[in-house]
Structure formats: structure tokens, C-alpha cells
């Protein structure tokens, strides 16, 4: 006569919570060998061991309980092949998502490091590569709600369901810069980063020589630094060749301490 195992003993043997075994019984996935008619205690035999091991194996692979039940309902090789193939495809999607998350973390760490070692309040000459972006011509003031503008940008380029986006940047066009109007932006763009999934519609931000100024502060503090940057370009004989790009290296998305905010302005020039 084979020994009976109580639900507690089975739970201990397979490191499965008792509540989980009760649930498996309720949904018909793992029925006990017998139930005491008086005490209603569940008892299991060794015949249930293999089934429980199979359930644990599938759950470790992330297979749903419904799919496991379907497999047991028609236990055959083609059914198992289909189940594992489907799960393999889902695992591949999860791996791609994890890789995107890892790249996002690396991007943010690099961004923070850049902000920490930057030279502040000094106009620098830098060479930048061509950058992929999408842009929206939209009047925007720093006091306005930028999330509404970002939502409009996402909607226009079919990015509403995208989990990861690149780096949001604000733009002031060349005409407004030369007129000394620095209190209102003329556009917003999304600069894509390594690992981002690019939309069907995309544009290119020209590479080349840029005048760059990094400062401690937020977009609200930017006007006086635009004034400094444009004045430096005029003094050095550099001609403005396009719209300014303003990005936050450290903002409210990284820290709640406003005094730690770091913003960077990049202005395409010809020297």
C-alpha cells in the first residue's frame, strides 16, 4: 500500500505553498489522490509527484496555468512542442524588453556622469554627430505643462504606446534667437538614444559644430544663458546655423531637488 502524503507534507517536499496546492485542486490542475470524507483533509500519493513536478517546470518557464491545463488535457508531443514554442517566443520578447531597460539605465547613468563632470556657465565648441529625432512645431513656455506637449508629440508620431522614449529637448528657432527672444520655445523634439525603437517617420538633427553651454538650473533659468551663449557667439565671430537644442541632463525625473538640476543648450554654428 502506497503511503499517503498530507497537503502540508507535499507542500514541504516540493516547496510549494499549501494555498497554491489548494488552488490547483480547485481548478482541477492537481487533484489529491483522496479526500477524507469526515475531515475533508487532502491526501496525495506518489502518482501526483510527477504531475506537480511538471507543473513547477512549466511555471518556472512562465507558462500560464490555462496552458498547462490544456497540455494535461491532451498530453502529446505536438501539444508540448506548440506550448514550448509559444513560450520561447514570449521569453524572447521579455529578453528584448529587459535589454531595452538595461540600455535605458546605461543611458541615464551616462547622462548623470556627463552632468557631474561638465564645465558650467562656459561656452564650449563641440562636434556632434547626426542625431535621429522627431519634432513638433509647438509654442511652449517653461511655465506651461510640458506633459501635454509631449503627449501630442507621441500621438503625432504613433508613439503613444511606446514604453521607452529617447530624450526630450526644447527648441528655439534661429530667427527668434537672433531677435533675442529667449522666453518662449518654438518646438519640441525627441532625440532617440541607443536601444530605442525608431518610428516609421523620423527626422535627422544635423551634426557638425555646435556652441554648447551647460548650467545648473532648469528650463525656467535658461533665458539668461541663451543671452550669454548668443553674445559669446557674436563676440567670437560664430554665425548661428539653425535652431537651439535644450536638454535637461538632470531634472525632476531624476531628482526632486531643484538645486541639483542641470540643463544644456547646444547651438549649431559656423566658425
Backbone torsions as a table, in degrees:
resi	resn	phi	psi	omega
1	UNK	NA	127.4	-178.6
2	UNK	-73.2	144.1	-179.7
3	UNK	-72.2	150.1	173.6
4	UNK	-91.9	148.2	176.0
5	UNK	-121.9	127.7	177.4
6	UNK	-69.0	165.3	179.2
7	UNK	-62.3	-33.0	178.1
8	UNK	-67.8	-40.6	178.8
9	UNK	-65.8	-41.6	178.9
10	UNK	-64.1	-41.1	179.3
11	UNK	-60.5	-40.5	-179.9
12	UNK	-70.4	-39.9	-179.1
13	UNK	-63.5	-37.9	-174.2
14	UNK	-108.3	4.4	179.4
15	UNK	54.2	50.3	179.0
16	UNK	-124.1	132.6	179.4
17	UNK	-59.2	144.1	178.1
18	UNK	-57.9	-40.4	-179.9
19	UNK	-60.3	-35.6	178.6
20	UNK	-66.8	-42.1	178.6
21	UNK	-64.3	-38.4	176.3
22	UNK	-62.7	-40.9	179.8
23	UNK	-66.1	-41.5	177.7
24	UNK	-59.9	-35.9	176.8
25	UNK	-66.5	-44.8	-177.2
26	UNK	-60.7	-37.6	-177.2
27	UNK	-92.9	3.9	176.3
28	UNK	79.0	13.8	-178.0
29	UNK	-81.2	-36.5	178.9
30	UNK	-144.1	95.2	179.8
31	UNK	-85.5	144.0	176.3
32	UNK	-68.8	161.0	178.4
33	UNK	-65.8	-36.6	176.4
34	UNK	-157.1	160.8	176.5
35	UNK	-126.9	126.3	179.3
36	UNK	-62.7	122.7	-175.9
37	UNK	-65.2	-23.1	-179.1
38	UNK	-92.0	-51.2	-176.4
39	UNK	-87.7	-17.2	-176.7
40	UNK	63.8	18.6	175.7
41	UNK	-71.8	142.6	178.0
42	UNK	-90.9	138.3	177.1
43	UNK	-130.7	140.7	-175.0
44	UNK	-120.0	151.1	175.9
45	UNK	-112.6	173.7	-178.0
46	UNK	-64.3	-19.2	177.4
47	UNK	-61.1	-28.4	179.7
48	UNK	-80.1	-13.7	-176.1
49	UNK	-62.4	-47.5	-177.6
50	UNK	-63.7	-40.9	-179.3
51	UNK	-64.4	-43.1	179.4
52	UNK	-66.2	-37.5	177.2
53	UNK	-62.2	-40.4	178.4
54	UNK	-65.5	-41.0	178.3
55	UNK	-61.8	-45.7	179.6
56	UNK	-62.2	-38.9	178.8
57	UNK	-61.7	-48.0	-179.7
58	UNK	-65.7	-38.5	-179.6
59	UNK	-66.5	-35.5	177.0
60	UNK	-64.0	-27.7	176.8
61	UNK	-84.7	-3.7	179.5
62	UNK	86.2	14.2	-179.5
63	UNK	-73.8	136.8	-178.5
64	UNK	-69.9	157.2	178.0
65	UNK	-63.5	-34.9	178.4
66	UNK	-63.4	-43.7	179.2
67	UNK	-66.1	-37.0	177.6
68	UNK	-64.5	-43.3	178.2
69	UNK	-61.9	-39.2	177.2
70	UNK	-62.0	-39.7	179.1
71	UNK	-63.6	-45.9	-179.6
72	UNK	-66.1	-29.3	-179.9
73	UNK	-68.9	-26.5	178.6
74	UNK	-142.7	69.1	-175.0
75	UNK	-71.2	104.8	-179.7
76	UNK	-156.1	160.8	-174.7
77	UNK	-61.1	-46.6	179.1
78	UNK	-59.3	-37.4	178.7
79	UNK	-64.0	-43.4	179.1
80	UNK	-65.8	-40.4	179.6
81	UNK	-61.4	-44.6	179.3
82	UNK	-63.6	-44.1	-178.5
83	UNK	-61.7	-47.4	-177.9
84	UNK	-70.0	-33.3	177.1
85	UNK	-65.1	-45.5	177.9
86	UNK	-60.5	-43.5	-178.8
87	UNK	-67.2	-35.3	177.9
88	UNK	-62.1	-40.5	178.5
89	UNK	-64.6	-39.5	179.3
90	UNK	-68.2	-38.6	177.9
91	UNK	-63.9	-39.2	178.4
92	UNK	-61.6	-41.5	177.0
93	UNK	-63.3	-40.2	178.8
94	UNK	-65.5	-38.8	178.0
95	UNK	-63.1	-42.1	178.5
96	UNK	-62.5	-39.4	178.1
97	UNK	-65.4	-43.0	179.1
98	UNK	-64.5	-37.4	177.2
99	UNK	-65.0	-38.7	177.5
100	UNK	-65.3	-39.3	178.1
101	UNK	-64.8	-44.2	179.3
102	UNK	-61.3	-43.2	179.1
103	UNK	-65.0	-37.7	178.4
104	UNK	-61.3	-43.0	178.9
105	UNK	-63.2	-43.7	178.3
106	UNK	-61.2	-41.1	179.1
107	UNK	-61.2	-43.3	-178.7
108	UNK	-68.7	-38.6	177.8
109	UNK	-63.8	-42.2	178.3
110	UNK	-64.4	-37.9	179.3
111	UNK	-64.3	-43.1	179.1
112	UNK	-65.2	-42.1	179.0
113	UNK	-62.9	-41.3	177.7
114	UNK	-58.8	-43.1	-179.8
115	UNK	-66.0	-36.5	-176.1
116	UNK	-71.7	-31.0	-176.8
117	UNK	-102.1	4.4	-176.6
118	UNK	-68.7	154.4	170.8
119	UNK	-92.0	123.3	-172.8
120	UNK	-94.3	146.2	171.2
121	UNK	62.2	24.0	179.2
122	UNK	-126.0	130.2	177.7
123	UNK	-76.4	124.4	-177.7
124	UNK	-120.2	156.4	175.5
125	UNK	-103.0	122.8	-178.0
126	UNK	-132.0	154.5	175.4
127	UNK	-106.7	123.7	-176.8
128	UNK	-118.9	145.6	178.3
129	UNK	-78.6	169.1	171.0
130	UNK	-62.6	134.8	-179.2
131	UNK	-121.0	136.8	177.9
132	UNK	-80.9	138.4	-176.7
133	UNK	-155.8	171.0	162.9
134	UNK	-129.5	145.6	-174.3
135	UNK	-133.3	153.4	177.4
136	UNK	-131.1	123.0	175.1
137	UNK	-77.4	107.8	-173.1
138	UNK	-150.7	121.3	175.3
139	UNK	-65.4	133.3	-176.7
140	UNK	-151.3	133.9	174.2
141	UNK	-109.5	148.9	-177.7
142	UNK	-55.8	-26.1	-179.4
143	UNK	-77.6	-14.8	-177.8
144	UNK	-76.1	166.4	178.3
145	UNK	-81.3	106.0	-176.5
146	UNK	-69.9	-24.5	-178.6
147	UNK	-63.0	-33.3	177.5
148	UNK	-66.4	-39.6	178.9
149	UNK	-67.9	-41.2	178.2
150	UNK	-62.6	-41.7	178.8
151	UNK	-61.3	-39.3	178.3
152	UNK	-65.8	-40.6	177.7
153	UNK	-62.6	-45.1	179.4
154	UNK	-61.3	-42.8	-178.5
155	UNK	-65.4	-42.1	-176.7
156	UNK	-62.4	-33.6	-176.2
157	UNK	-106.9	16.5	176.5
158	UNK	66.9	33.1	-177.3
159	UNK	-108.0	14.0	-174.0
160	UNK	-61.3	-30.8	-177.4
161	UNK	-99.2	4.3	-179.1
162	UNK	-75.0	131.4	179.1
163	UNK	-76.1	-44.1	-175.6
164	UNK	-111.4	131.4	175.3
165	UNK	-121.3	167.9	177.4
166	UNK	-77.4	-142.3	-176.0
167	UNK	-105.9	123.5	177.6
168	UNK	-72.7	134.6	177.1
169	UNK	-133.3	148.1	176.6
170	UNK	-101.7	152.8	-174.1
171	UNK	-130.3	142.9	169.7
172	UNK	-125.9	123.3	-173.7
173	UNK	-71.7	164.8	-173.5
174	UNK	-60.7	-41.9	-178.2
175	UNK	-61.2	-42.5	-179.2
176	UNK	-70.0	-36.0	177.2
177	UNK	-62.1	-46.3	-177.5
178	UNK	-69.2	-22.3	176.8
179	UNK	-85.8	-4.2	179.2
180	UNK	74.8	25.6	179.7
181	UNK	-101.8	102.2	-172.8
182	UNK	-115.3	6.7	-174.5
183	UNK	-97.2	2.7	179.8
184	UNK	-145.6	133.8	179.5
185	UNK	-88.8	151.1	-178.4
186	UNK	-105.1	-4.7	179.7
187	UNK	-170.6	170.3	176.9
188	UNK	-136.8	143.7	179.3
189	UNK	-138.2	162.5	178.0
190	UNK	-118.2	111.5	178.7
191	UNK	-89.6	117.8	-176.9
192	UNK	-76.9	146.3	-177.7
193	UNK	-112.8	169.3	177.0
194	UNK	-56.7	131.7	179.4
195	UNK	93.8	-11.6	179.1
196	UNK	-74.7	144.9	173.9
197	UNK	-85.2	120.5	-173.8
198	UNK	-82.0	141.1	177.6
199	UNK	-75.3	166.7	179.0
200	UNK	-62.4	-42.5	176.8
201	UNK	-93.0	128.2	179.0
202	UNK	-153.0	159.4	-179.8
203	UNK	-128.0	174.0	179.8
204	UNK	-121.8	131.9	172.1
205	UNK	-92.7	122.8	-173.0
206	UNK	-56.6	140.9	172.5
207	UNK	-88.7	-180.0	178.4
208	UNK	127.4	-152.2	-175.8
209	UNK	-87.9	130.5	179.2
210	UNK	-129.8	144.3	166.9
211	UNK	-89.0	129.7	-173.4
212	UNK	-126.2	137.8	176.9
213	UNK	-137.6	126.9	-179.8
214	UNK	-113.3	135.5	-179.0
215	UNK	-141.1	156.2	173.9
216	UNK	-82.7	118.6	-178.3
217	UNK	149.8	-179.2	-177.9
218	UNK	-109.3	-175.6	177.1
219	UNK	-59.2	-27.9	178.8
220	UNK	-64.5	-27.0	-178.0
221	UNK	-90.2	-4.8	-169.0
222	UNK	-66.0	-36.6	-172.9
223	UNK	-49.9	-44.3	-176.8
224	UNK	-70.4	-24.7	177.2
225	UNK	-80.1	-30.2	170.7
226	UNK	-62.3	-42.6	179.3
227	UNK	-59.7	-43.8	178.7
228	UNK	-64.7	-44.2	-176.6
229	UNK	-65.1	-46.8	179.6
230	UNK	-64.3	-40.5	179.0
231	UNK	-63.5	-39.9	178.4
232	UNK	-64.5	-40.6	179.1
233	UNK	-62.2	-42.8	179.0
234	UNK	-64.3	-41.9	-178.4
235	UNK	-65.5	-35.4	-177.0
236	UNK	-90.6	-1.3	178.6
237	UNK	76.8	26.1	178.0
238	UNK	-94.0	128.6	179.9
239	UNK	-96.2	136.7	-179.7
240	UNK	-72.2	134.3	-174.3
241	UNK	-116.8	5.6	-178.9
242	UNK	173.1	-166.2	-176.6
243	UNK	-75.2	148.0	174.0
244	UNK	-78.1	145.6	177.4
245	UNK	-116.3	123.0	-177.5
246	UNK	-120.0	121.2	-179.7
247	UNK	-124.7	151.0	175.0
248	UNK	-95.8	117.6	176.6
249	UNK	-78.6	-38.9	174.1
250	UNK	-133.9	119.4	-178.0
251	UNK	-138.3	-164.0	-176.4
252	UNK	-64.3	-17.9	176.7
253	UNK	-73.3	-17.0	-178.5
254	UNK	-110.0	-38.8	-178.2
255	UNK	-144.4	148.1	175.4
256	UNK	-86.5	-6.5	-178.1
257	UNK	-90.0	104.5	-174.7
258	UNK	-59.0	-33.5	-177.3
259	UNK	-65.9	-15.5	178.2
260	UNK	-92.0	-1.4	-178.2
261	UNK	-64.5	142.0	177.9
262	UNK	-134.2	130.7	-178.1
263	UNK	-127.8	147.9	-177.7
264	UNK	-130.3	135.3	175.8
265	UNK	-112.4	132.9	177.2
266	UNK	-125.9	128.7	-173.3
267	UNK	-126.7	116.6	179.9
268	UNK	-67.5	131.7	-176.4
269	UNK	-139.0	166.9	170.7
270	UNK	-121.8	122.0	-176.1
271	UNK	-110.3	NA	NA
